[in-house]
Amino acid sequence: ILVSILVLTVGLMKMTKFQLFPDFDVTQVYITGKVNINNDLEDTEKVVSKLEQDVLKHIDPKEVSSVTSVIGMRLDAKNHAEIGENLFHIFIDLHERAPDNFFNKYINPYLSLDYNASILSRARPAEAIEKDVKEWIAKTKASEKAFEEVVVSKPQTGVVAHDIEIALGGMEDKKLLEGLEKLQKALASIDGVSNIANDAEIGEKELKIKVNAYGEELGLDEQQLSNELRALYLKGEYGKIFNSSGLVRMRIESTQKDSIASIKNVEVHIPNSDQKIALSEVADFIFQQAFVTISKDDAERIRTVTASLNKKKNTSSEVMKKLEPTLDELKANGYKLTIKGEEQENAKTQKEMSQAGLAAIFLIFITLVWLFDSLKNSLIVLSTIPLVFLGVLVGHMIMGINLTMPSMIGVIGLAGVVVNDGLIMVSFIRNAKDVETLMRKAKTRLRPILMTSITTVLGLSTLIFFASGQAMILQPMAISLGFGIIWATVLNLLYVPLFYAVSHRIKKV
């Protein structure tokens, strides 16, 4: 029996997926992006207003409560603000989800003091609304050339900003871009991967004007060139007048500002003289294009690829396994890889949970030895802890939920519950000298153990079967405890007395 339970447990563990936190519905959808960098706030607002009108035209008032736009700023997945006159962020606020199960429809209204049915009008999850918004926006983006980037997303649940986050380093910028492209293609070929992006944003082409040797001999420097060119090529305010409509600002801008040829023919003053000279004779013109931002890790430049996952299709661990050939190829080519995101947190969480579990088992074992003054009896009770994990796995499979960090917290709590029932059972049967006496004493614990288990499972049932909204983050913990207690009850009523009789060689009279 012991071997079969362990084999079944190991088999189910290989079949069960793990993710850091369970997915739950959110109440916002984001539209973020940028227009051409040459647009100011007013220009950006005019372009973004087309997106706003498109969203307002399609939204269902029963699903969306408000639409708010911010021009000049956008938030990334980590809620860090990026400032720029060509950036925008549209917040689509959703109504709370309508009741979708018996408990929330008919029981919760009478139990909750602040229940308000009028705001619970949204029938669809945020994921479905996000998909619709992407379709609407795609048409607007295609018709408006000013948009350089438009991303539709929903807030990421859990402690990580991205499900997949892989940083590349150890190469020059051109090679890093090639590595990013290869990695993004590999991610795009995997089912369930979406919102693939990187932080290697290329800036606008820049013209750098550097004083040459001849210009330096004449006494010119970059500051003087800057002062003379600023008046010609930057929009400047040169006066104010009043008319019937109010204050009017007079702004002047060169009609040749976009012509590269015109700047070469500009004449600048030679210091300490009344003469002028062509800019092309005293300066070198250098065109360059660089990244908008520079990211470093341990003093080394890195570029990062990020992506979101549909956990029902693929978890972060499964995606990383499918990426192994691509990652191995990049390593062989000299790239330095840093795995971040959920996979990094998964490894950290599993390590910490394993350490916490081992510490808990050790402390429980010391306590049992002290109580029983018997190593054999202590091991009998302690042996139920790994066996009870079968109930946890079966419970998650029945509910169709992946194992998560809250699940593992529930397992650690479950260890204390199963040991408590086992301790009481062994305390009652340890003086039995024959099978008949052992059975009689074990039966006396039937009702107390059943009553304790039934009341505990009933108390957890609403969270197991009727969790909704953000309460779903606790559902895996309740599943671990509830289904684990059911299986622990079977173990304590059957396995513990049987194992005790075998280990102590108790026979019939």
Secondary structure, DSSP 4 states (H G I P E B T S, - for coil): -HHHHHHHHHHHHHH--B-SS-----SEEEEEEEE-TT--HHHHHHHHHHHHHHHHHH--TTTEEEEEEEEEEEE-TT--EEEEEEEEEEEEEEPEEPP-SHIIIIIHHHH-TT--GGGEEE-S-HHHHHHHHHHHHHHHHHH-TTEEEEEEE-PPPSS-S-SEEEEEESS-HHHHHHHHHHHHHHHHTSTTEEEEEES--B---EEEEEE-HHHHHTT--HHHHHHHHHHHHS-EEEEEEEETTEEEEEEE--TTTT-HHHHHT-EEEPTTSS-EEEHHHHEEEEEE--BS--EEETTEEEEEEEEEE-TTT--HHHHHHHHHHHHHHHHHTT-EEEEEHHHHHHHHHHHHHHHHHHHHHHHHHHHHHHHHS-HHHHHHHHTHHHHHHHHHHHHHHHHT--B-HHHHHHHHHHHHHHHHHHHHHHHHHTT--SHHHHHHHHHHTHHHHHHHHHHHHHHHHHHHHS--GGGGGSHHHHHHHHHHHHHHHHIIIIIHHHHHHHHTT----
